[in-house]
């Protein structure tokens, strides 16, 4: 195998090897710290870079489904629209974003918290 093939194999191996780490919901802080995902004003997380690897997209979808279930439950119990609950949650998540992590601003751009 030539050097380019070996480097490509090593990169692919590292990417694949890192995916199971992201399969655990407890690793959201790690995914944020790595700059893979960030908070959005709609209370959901999103991928900071694209294209999004399939394993990361699956992870994001799973987290967001859980968040939406929670928002819908809160909305029902409080008699408010889900969108209002999402907006409040998104603002709160962005307010507590740690420096160095990302959030999507009102203009739809990913910004690194300072």
C-alpha positions in Angstrom: 0.0 0.0 0.0 1.4 3.4 -0.9 1.7 6.4 1.5 -1.5 8.0 0.2 -3.4 4.8 0.5 -2.1 4.2 4.0 -3.0 7.8 5.1 -6.4 7.4 3.7 -6.9 4.1 5.4 -5.7 5.6 8.7 -8.1 8.6 8.4 -11.0 6.4 7.5 -10.2 4.1 10.4 -10.1 7.0 12.9 -13.4 8.4 11.7 -15.1 5.0 11.9 -13.5 4.3 15.3 -14.7 7.6 16.7 -18.4 7.0 15.7 -19.4 4.7 18.6 -18.3 7.4 21.1 -21.0 9.6 19.6 -23.6 6.9 19.8 -24.2 7.6 23.5 -26.5 10.5 24.5 -24.2 11.2 27.5 -21.5 12.3 25.0 -23.3 15.4 23.9 -20.8 17.6 25.8 -18.0 15.8 24.1 -19.6 16.3 20.6 -20.0 20.0 21.4 -16.4 20.3 22.8 -15.1 18.7 19.6 -17.0 21.3 17.5 -19.1 18.6 15.8 -22.5 19.9 17.0 -23.9 23.1 18.3 -27.1 24.6 19.7 -29.7 26.3 17.7 -32.5 28.8 18.5 -35.1 26.2 17.9 -33.9 24.2 20.9 -32.4 21.5 18.7 -28.7 20.6 18.0 -27.2 20.7 14.5 -24.0 19.7 12.7 -21.5 22.6 12.6 -19.8 21.3 9.4 -21.2 19.7 6.3 -21.3 17.2 4.8 -22.5 15.4 7.9 -21.2 11.9 8.3 -24.1 9.4 8.5 -23.3 8.3 12.1 -23.2 11.9 13.3 -26.5 12.6 11.6 -28.1 9.6 13.3 -26.8 10.8 16.6 -28.1 14.3 16.0 -31.5 13.0 15.0 -31.8 10.8 18.1 -30.9 13.7 20.4 -33.4 16.0 18.6 -36.2 13.4 18.7 -35.7 13.1 22.5 -35.7 16.9 22.8 -38.9 17.3 20.7 -40.7 14.6 22.8 -39.8 16.6 25.9 -40.8 20.0 24.3 -44.2 18.5 23.2 -44.9 17.1 26.6 -44.1 20.5 28.2 -46.2 22.3 25.7 -49.2 20.1 26.4 -48.9 20.4 30.2 -48.4 24.2 30.0 -51.0 24.8 27.3 -48.4 26.6 25.1 -47.3 26.1 21.5 -44.4 23.7 21.0 -42.6 26.5 19.1 -42.7 28.7 22.2 -41.2 26.0 24.3 -38.5 25.3 21.7 -37.6 29.0 21.5 -37.3 29.3 25.2 -35.1 26.2 25.4 -33.0 27.3 22.5 -32.3 30.7 24.1 -31.4 29.0 27.4 -29.1 26.4 25.7 -27.3 29.2 23.8 -26.9 31.3 27.0 -25.1 28.5 28.7 -22.9 27.6 25.7 -19.3 27.2 26.9 -16.6 29.3 25.3 -15.1 27.5 22.3 -18.4 25.7 21.5 -20.8 26.6 18.7 -24.3 27.9 18.4 -26.2 29.1 15.3 -27.0 32.8 15.5 -30.2 34.5 14.4 -28.7 35.0 10.9 -28.2 31.2 10.6 -24.4 31.2 10.9 -22.5 29.0 13.2 -20.6 31.1 15.7 -18.0 30.0 18.2 -18.8 31.2 21.7 -16.2 33.6 23.1 
